[in-house]
């Protein structure tokens, strides 16, 4: 009965559009009331879930991403990549994928990447590239989902806080190749669309002088991920300290080099970052309480035994994990899914001898795909919001969730193929771990 109350009330609240953090917390409290548990443990568990040193990296990464977005780095990245490959067939769509990967390495957030780049690239793909409005919006949303796989990633920080067997630094290294592979899979979809529509070259080849000029302008944006990852693996600072360093670096670039960030902008940047961080922390608090109920009442243990009874073969287990995460990604965000499922799945994965970094990366790739799977693909709705602000798109083809859902399926299939490769060939998520350890 307690299972029915916990999960039933949770899904009912989700369908009623109650915020995910409230759905998690309220369903947990209802289960506690039914079972007669003391409600005094509610604030303690919520606080313990949020009061982890590793999670300090989240507000810093969110703030640094907002600062760099305000500094105009997105426009500079687009210009440089466009100068390099924009002259090719479908070049502007490929620019979208590449820039989303780079900007994702700055923001660490899929929705933030859509919001920052969509207003530039969606109209460019339509007007210059000849792509349809739904395809352009869907591509922007899907490419931006790579942001939680390419390091530094907030999802990796959350995973490392749940699994004591791994570190944030190892997770960052594990995400590099899978993130690139997801980008290449989207490029294949772009090439298929180019051939299907018979699209042609949309701009002249840029001169080397133009490329050098745009590179110099975008250089400071490219340098940020290098400083963060180089500092971590060079032993200069921890991942949490790296997040703080990224804020200082972003301020220096935005205020003194690009001169796009003014002192009067800092208040709004801090408020926006606080809202985003507060939302993430509320989700973590609610999910921690939800996980506590599952553990105390034996739900987690029963689920683990069920997984082992279905199959003690790790390859079948990984397939089940993928199916569960892909379905969960249709309804809940990445951070909530991590807190709900990782405490259940990781002990089983550990028994089967699965590497913690490999398991964390494949879980995150699953949840990245979830950001663009209907009905609750958050990136899709952000892309629709961006498209609605662009008059030239509204005049040509109004982008709806239905039209985007049709356009996004080939991209989802390409990403799922990438997911299966990452799942069954651990090399792609563990190849750099030896290098990181040596550093």
C-alpha positions in Angstrom: 0.0 0.0 0.0 2.8 2.4 0.8 4.3 1.8 -2.6 0.9 2.8 -4.2 0.7 5.9 -2.1 4.3 7.0 -2.7 4.4 6.5 -6.5 0.7 6.9 -7.2 0.5 10.4 -5.5 3.8 11.3 -7.2 2.6 10.6 -10.7 -0.8 12.2 -10.1 0.9 15.4 -9.0 3.1 15.3 -12.1 0.1 15.0 -14.3 -1.5 17.9 -12.5 1.6 20.0 -13.4 2.7 20.4 -9.8 6.4 21.3 -9.7 8.7 18.3 -9.5 10.2 19.3 -6.2 6.8 19.6 -4.6 5.6 16.4 -6.1 8.6 14.5 -4.7 8.3 16.1 -1.2 4.5 15.9 -0.8 4.3 12.3 -2.0 7.0 11.3 0.5 5.2 13.1 3.3 1.9 11.4 2.4 3.7 8.0 2.6 5.2 9.0 5.9 1.8 10.0 7.3 0.3 6.6 6.2 3.1 4.6 7.7 3.1 6.6 10.9 6.6 7.9 10.5 7.7 11.0 12.5 7.6 14.1 10.3 10.5 15.6 12.3 12.9 13.7 10.0 11.6 15.7 7.0 13.8 18.9 7.5 16.8 16.8 8.6 16.7 14.7 5.4 16.1 17.6 3.1 19.0 19.5 4.7 21.4 16.5 4.6 20.6 16.0 0.9 21.5 19.6 0.1 24.3 20.2 2.5 27.0 18.3 0.6 30.4 20.0 -0.2 30.3 18.6 -3.7 27.1 20.4 -4.5 28.7 23.8 -3.8 30.0 23.5 -7.4 26.4 23.9 -8.8 25.8 27.6 -7.9 29.2 28.5 -9.1 28.9 26.7 -12.5 25.4 28.2 -12.9 26.7 31.7 -12.2 29.7 31.4 -14.5 27.5 30.2 -17.3 25.2 33.2 -16.9 28.1 35.5 -16.8 29.7 34.1 -20.0 26.3 34.2 -21.7 25.9 37.9 -20.7 29.4 38.5 -22.0 28.3 37.7 -25.5 30.5 34.6 -25.9 27.6 32.8 -27.7 27.7 35.3 -30.6 31.5 35.1 -30.8 31.5 31.3 -30.8 28.9 31.1 -33.5 30.8 33.6 -35.7 34.1 31.7 -35.5 32.6 28.2 -36.2 30.5 29.7 -39.0 33.6 31.2 -40.6 35.3 27.8 -40.5 32.5 25.5 -41.8 29.5 27.6 -42.6 30.3 27.5 -46.3 29.6 23.7 -46.5 26.2 22.2 -47.4 24.2 22.3 -44.2 27.0 24.2 -42.6 24.9 26.4 -40.4 23.2 23.3 -38.8 26.6 21.8 -38.1 27.6 25.1 -36.6 24.6 24.7 -34.3 25.9 21.3 -33.0 29.5 22.3 -32.6 28.7 25.6 -30.8 26.2 23.9 -28.5 28.9 21.5 -27.4 31.3 24.3 -26.7 28.7 26.5 -25.0 27.5 23.5 -23.0 31.1 23.2 -21.7 30.6 26.7 -20.3 27.0 26.6 -19.0 26.6 22.9 -18.1 22.9 23.3 -18.7 20.8 22.2 -21.6 17.9 24.7 -21.2 20.5 27.6 -20.8 22.3 26.5 -24.0 19.0 26.6 -25.9 18.1 30.0 -24.6 21.5 31.5 -25.3 22.1 30.1 -28.8 18.6 29.5 -30.1 17.8 33.2 -30.7 20.9 33.3 -33.0 20.9 29.9 -34.7 17.3 28.9 -35.2 16.5 31.9 -37.5 19.9 31.4 -39.3 19.1 27.7 -40.0 15.7 28.6 -41.4 16.6 31.7 -43.4 20.1 30.9 -44.5 20.3 27.1 -44.4 16.8 26.3 -45.8 15.8 24.0 -42.9 12.3 23.9 -41.7 11.4 25.7 -38.5 10.5 22.5 -36.6 13.7 20.8 -37.7 15.8 23.8 -36.7 14.2 24.1 -33.3 14.4 20.4 -32.7 18.1 20.3 -33.6 18.8 23.3 -31.3 17.1 21.5 -28.5 18.8 18.1 -29.1 22.3 19.6 -29.6 21.9 21.6 -26.3 21.1 18.4 -24.4 24.8 17.4 -24.9 25.5 20.2 -22.3 24.9 17.8 -19.4 27.3 15.2 -20.9 30.2 17.5 -22.0 32.2 18.5 -18.9 31.8 20.5 -16.7 28.3 19.0 -16.1 26.0 19.7 -13.2 24.5 16.2 -13.7 28.0 14.7 -13.1 28.3 16.6 -9.9 25.0 15.3 -8.7 26.0 11.7 -9.6 29.3 11.9 -7.8 27.5 13.2 -4.7 25.4 10.0 -4.7 28.1 7.4 -5.6 31.1 7.4 -3.2 33.1 5.1 -5.5 33.9 7.9 -8.0 34.9 11.6 -8.2 33.6 14.6 -10.1 37.0 14.8 -12.0 36.7 11.2 -13.2 33.1 11.9 -14.3 34.2 15.0 -16.3 36.8 12.9 -18.1 34.3 10.1 -18.8 31.9 12.5 -20.5 34.2 13.9 -23.2 34.0 11.1 -25.8 30.3 10.3 -25.4 29.5 14.0 -25.7 31.5 14.2 -29.0 29.8 11.0 -30.2 26.4 12.5 -29.7 27.4 15.5 -31.6 28.6 13.4 -34.5 25.4 11.4 -34.5 23.5 14.7 -35.0 25.8 15.7 -37.8 24.8 12.4 -39.6 21.1 13.4 -39.2 21.9 16.8 -40.7 23.6 15.3 -43.7 20.6 13.1 -44.3 18.3 16.1 -44.1 20.5 18.1 -46.5 20.4 15.3 -49.1 16.7 14.7 -48.6 15.9 18.4 -49.2 18.6 19.0 -51.8 19.9 22.0 -49.8 22.9 24.0 -51.3 25.7 26.1 -49.9 24.4 29.2 -48.2 27.5 31.5 -47.9 30.9 32.1 -49.3 34.0 30.6 -47.8 35.5 32.9 -45.2 39.1 34.1 -45.7 41.8 33.1 -43.3 41.9 36.7 -42.2 38.3 36.6 -41.2 38.8 33.3 -39.4 41.7 34.6 -37.4 39.8 37.7 -36.4 36.8 35.7 -35.2 39.1 33.2 -33.4 40.7 36.0 -31.5 37.3 37.3 -30.5 36.1 33.9 -29.3 39.5 32.8 -27.8 38.6 33.7 -24.2 35.4 31.6 -24.4 37.4 28.5 -25.7 39.9 29.0 -22.9 37.4 28.6 -20.1 36.8 24.8 -20.3 40.6 24.4 -20.7 41.3 26.3 -17.5 38.6 24.3 -15.6 39.7 20.8 -16.8 43.4 21.7 -16.9 43.3 23.0 -13.4 41.5 20.0 -12.0 43.8 17.4 -13.7 46.9 19.5 -13.2 46.2 19.3 -9.4 45.8 23.1 -9.0 42.3 22.9 -7.6 39.4 20.6 -6.8 36.2 20.5 -9.0 34.4 22.7 -6.5 37.2 25.2 -6.4 37.3 25.0 -10.3 33.7 26.2 -10.3 34.6 29.2 -8.2 37.6 29.9 -10.4 35.2 29.8 -13.5 33.2 32.6 -11.9 36.2 34.8 -11.4 37.4 34.1 -14.9 34.0 34.8 -16.4 33.9 38.2 -14.6 37.4 39.1 -15.8 36.4 38.2 -19.4 33.0 39.8 -19.3 34.0 43.1 -17.5 37.5 43.8 -18.6 38.1 42.0 -21.9 34.7 41.8 -23.8 33.3 44.7 -21.7 29.8 43.4 -22.1 29.1 42.9 -18.4 28.5 46.1 -16.4 28.5 46.4 -12.6 24.7 47.1 -12.8 24.3 43.7 -14.5 25.7 41.8 -11.5 22.5 42.0 -9.4 20.4 40.5 -12.1 23.0 37.8 -12.8 23.1 36.8 -9.1 19.3 36.8 -8.9 18.9 34.6 -12.0 21.6 32.2 -10.8 20.0 32.1 -7.4 16.7 31.2 -8.9 18.2 28.4 -11.0 20.3 27.1 -8.1 17.3 27.3 -5.7 15.2 25.2 -8.1 17.9 22.6 -8.4 18.4 22.4 -4.6 14.7 22.1 -4.0 14.6 19.2 -6.4 17.5 17.6 -4.6 15.9 18.1 -1.2 12.6 16.6 -2.4 14.3 13.7 -4.1 16.5 13.0 -1.1 13.3 12.6 1.1 11.8 10.4 -1.6 14.9 8.2 -1.7 14.8 8.1 2.2 11.3 6.7 2.2 12.2 4.1 -0.5 15.2 3.0 1.7 13.5 2.9 5.1 10.5 1.0 3.9 12.4 -1.5 1.9 11.3 -0.3 -1.5 14.9 0.2 -2.7 16.0 -3.3 -1.5 13.0 -4.9 -3.1 13.7 -3.1 -6.4 17.3 -4.3 -6.3 16.3 -7.9 -5.7 13.9 -7.6 -8.5 16.5 -6.3 -10.9 18.9 -9.1 -9.9 16.2 -11.8 -10.2 15.3 -10.6 -13.7 18.9 -11.0 -14.8 22.3 -11.5 -13.2 23.8 -10.8 -16.6 25.2 -7.3 -16.7 24.5 -6.7 -20.3 20.8 -7.5 -19.8 20.8 -5.4 -16.7 22.3 -2.4 -18.6 19.6 -2.7 -21.2 16.9 -2.6 -18.4 18.6 0.4 -16.9 18.5 2.2 -20.3 14.8 1.4 -20.7 14.0 2.7 -17.2 16.0 5.9 -17.6 14.6 6.6 -21.1 11.0 6.3 -19.8 11.8 8.3 -16.7 13.4 11.0 -18.8 10.0 11.5 -20.5 8.5 12.7 -17.2 11.2 13.9 -14.8 14.3 16.0 -15.0 17.8 14.6 -14.8 18.6 15.6 -11.2 15.3 14.1 -9.9 15.9 10.9 -11.9 19.4 10.6 -10.5 18.3 10.9 -6.9 15.4 8.4 -7.4 17.1 5.7 -9.4 20.8 5.8 -8.8 20.6 4.7 -5.1 18.5 1.7 -6.3 20.5 0.8 -9.4 24.1 1.5 -8.4 24.4 -1.3 -5.7 23.2 -3.8 -8.3 25.6 -2.4 -10.9 28.4 -2.7 -8.4 27.6 -6.3 -7.7 27.8 -7.0 -11.4 31.3 -5.4 -11.7 30.3 -2.3 -13.7 32.7 0.6 -13.5 31.1 3.6 -11.6 32.2 6.1 -14.1 30.9 4.0 -17.0 27.6 3.6 -15.2 27.4 7.4 -14.4 28.1 8.4 -18.0 25.5 6.0 -19.6 22.9 7.2 -17.0 23.7 10.8 -17.9 23.5 10.2 -21.6 20.1 8.6 -21.0 18.9 11.7 -19.1 20.3 14.0 -21.8 18.1 12.2 -24.3 15.2 12.7 -21.8 15.6 16.5 -22.2 14.1 16.2 -25.7 11.6 13.3 -25.3 8.0 14.3 -25.2 5.8 14.9 -23.3 8.1 16.7 -20.7 11.3 17.4 -22.8 12.4 20.6 -21.1 14.7 21.6 -24.0 11.8 21.3 -26.5 9.7 23.8 -24.6 12.5 26.2 -24.2 13.1 26.0 -28.0 9.4 26.7 -28.6 9.6 29.7 -26.3 12.6 31.0 -28.2 10.9 30.4 -31.6 7.8 32.2 -30.5 9.8 35.3 -29.9 11.2 35.4 -33.4 8.7 37.1 -35.8 10.2 35.6 -39.0 9.6 32.1 -37.7 6.0 32.8 -36.6 5.3 34.3 -40.1 6.6 31.1 -41.9 5.8 28.2 -39.7 4.6 28.3 -36.2 6.5 25.8 -34.1 4.4 23.6 -31.9 5.2 20.7 -29.6 3.5 18.4 -32.2 5.6 19.6 -35.1 8.8 19.5 -33.0 8.0 16.0 -31.7 7.8 14.7 -35.3 11.1 16.5 -36.3 13.0 15.4 -33.2 12.5 11.6 -33.5 15.3 10.9 -36.0 17.7 12.8 -33.7 16.5 10.8 -30.7 17.1 7.6 -32.6 20.6 8.7 -33.5 21.3 9.5 -29.8 19.9 6.2 -28.7 22.3 4.4 -31.1 25.1 6.4 -29.5 23.8 5.4 -26.1 23.9 1.7 -26.9 27.5 2.1 -28.1 28.5 3.9 -24.9 26.6 1.3 -22.8 28.2 -1.8 -24.2 31.7 -0.5 -25.0 33.0 1.0 -21.7 36.1 2.1 -23.5 34.4 5.3 -24.6 33.7 6.5 -21.1 36.8 5.2 -19.3 39.6 5.7 -21.9 40.8 9.0 -20.2 40.7 7.8 -16.6 44.2 6.5 -16.6 45.5 9.8 -17.9 43.5 11.7 -15.2 44.9 9.5 -12.5 48.5 10.0 -13.7 48.0 13.7 -13.8 
